C-alpha cells in the first residue's frame, strides 16, 4: 500500500507463481494478455519432449483469476494486469505450506529430475523479460471485449438458478 502510487505509474504487470509439481500448465489472467501468454507458452520447452511449445500453447485460454492468492492486491486494488503461472497445480499437493513441503518431497515425489522446475523457471523468465523489454504493454483490450461478449452470451442462455427449464 505504501508503494501503490509508484506501482500504478511504473509497473507493467504482476506475475505470480504459487506452486508447481510435475504436470500440465495452469495459467490465469485477463483475456487481454492471452495473445502475449500464448506467444510465451509457444517458446518454452515441453518438459516431457524437450520440444519448443507447451502442450496446447496455440489455443490456451487464460482462466479468470479469482481470489486467495498473492495477485489479489495487484489485480483488484492496483488494477494491474496479473498473470498466475503454475505447472501441475491440478493435482492435490497436500504438502503445500506444511512441514512436508521440502526439497526432499519435490525431489522424490513432486518433480523427480527437476524438469518441470526448469520449465517453470524458463516460463517465468521469458514472461518477465518480455514484459520488461516490450516497447508497449502487450495487452489487447479487444480480447477483453470479446471475452465479455462470450460471457454475456453464456449468461443469457443459462437457466435461472433454482428454476426448472420450461417444457
Secondary structure, DSSP 8 states (H G I E B T S, - for coil): -TTHHHHHHH---EEE---B-SS-EEEEE-GGGHHHHHHHHHHSB-TTT--BS-TTGGG---B---SSSTTHIIIIIS---EEEEEESTTS--TTTTSTT-SHHHIIIII-TTSHHHHHHHHHHHHHHHHHHH-SS----HHHHHHHHHHHHHHHHHS--TT-----
